């Protein structure tokens, strides 16, 4: 039989030879890295692909009367509850929080077909807007409801990833309706190599009479990291004396096999853990894998003397064990969290919590505090920032305050809720949890209150070039400066950290390599005056600092060639409010 050759777009050549049909891929190694990762396609994707980049920046407007605690203390405390569209709220958070959120938990719509939700993102496509208007609200009869759900999630996940710190992780609750789609979507946005776990949460026990075939008792929680810098917080527990059954030298101990078995048991897996130790016969003893090949040690023992190594002879071969002694004062062990959450609350517990706090159940499908508590305990540092952009009844803030009270942490929460109950339910629950819940059990710390404060915000006007040209809705200096810093460099910082014009040249941020300047006042007459223009004296003073500089101003008195010689990049506002190359 002759050879048949088929060419693939990735550059591979597949050769099929005679019976019994042996297959070989030519050039596999050289082309492996060029294979594009499989992606999920859905209707509308081309219209929302870059939508997160076009969402206008809006300011956060503090509402003192709805905030909890003294206004000054609330601002310093750093907790936020934001009422508004979560897509716009996430964009508003970028100048301050890009790359600074340590843990994200979201509980988006499950898209069961019963929610009757509307997709209303203002995507810049007339065809898509017509499609959405003609097919809203989304219900069980909508054959394109999965496409619309993915269109809704795509830009939000992109912004959430941008807010996430390099050592952070995102946890997303979901059920069978969209779990498979969400997994592929997050593989594409976060990278499939950043998948951490698919956690199964037992949300209820029994029931299920509404299920046609099997009673479904679980939901999922997908976890993805931002990068390899992420690490899980393992639980440390005191070792039980019952685990140390044997006695050596009059001390209770246990024997642990030193040779590695199972996955990663070969010398090639950990070359530095392949070396000899002396067996009881005085010979060099090397670790061996289960199949007889060169293996590796499980770990480096504390010592190699007879007091710390126990040798056992089986089938004529010595087997070394490390001796671990029980020490009641110091012995602790770490426990890895399992991917099945059995005992972390149910939806019934969540309803009970609402009744305890509000006197009645106020929202369906909320999550119990214990569940979010455990997620934050394993996924956030003690001083971390936690974000929930589908806040619902405010369980995430409740869990943050409870965890801080338990371990002395200083975690901050940011909640975003778009519905009208953001104040009356979301924020109100947090107020009551802070101040105390009379119906809580006497031994529950919640009865006296968990303490804390938060700032309640709404979304202000979008920064709009046309309106700025007409002198309408001019943003405050610090607001515009923080936005320009982020869009120009990707840097973010807190406006309350004293960002303001520090010199006549408008220096508002000094980085390691570049200084940033803004000549601006929220006054249209001033912006039209010569004071708003960059002049030669200012240029000389800027250049004397010996650093590159980016200057934002309404205009300038000299040409760019002169500025380039001085290491200055000029950006005219409001036209050049974009990320610089």
Secondary structure, 3 states (H helix, E strand, C coil): CCCEEEECCCCCEEEECCCCCCEEEECHHHHHHHCCCCCCCCCCHHHHCCHHHHCCCEEEEECHHHCECCHHHHHHHCCEEEECCHHHHHHHHHHHHCCCEEEEEECCCCCCCCCCECCCCCCCCHHHHHHHHHCCCECCCCCCHHHHHHHHHHHHHHHHHHHEEEEEEEEEEECCCCHHHHHHHHHHHHCHHHEEEEEEEECCCCCCCCCCCCCCCEEEEEEEECCCCCCCCCEEEECCHHHCCEEECCEEEEEEECECCCCCCECCCCHHHCCCEECCCCCEECCECCCCCEECECCCCCCCCCCCEEEEEECCEEEEEEEEECCCCCCEEEECCCCEECCCCCHHHHHHHHHHHHCCCCCCCCCCHHHHHHHHHHHCCCCCEEEECCCCCCHHHHHHHHHHHHHCCCCEEEEEECCHHHHHHHHHHHHHHHHCCCCCCCCCHHHCCCCCCEEEEEEEEECCHHHHHCCCCCCCHHHHHHHHHHHHHCCCCCHHHCCCCCCCCCEEEECCCEEEEECCCCCHHHHCCHHHEECHHHHHHHHCCCCEEEEEECEECCCHHHHHHCCEEEEECCCCCCCCC
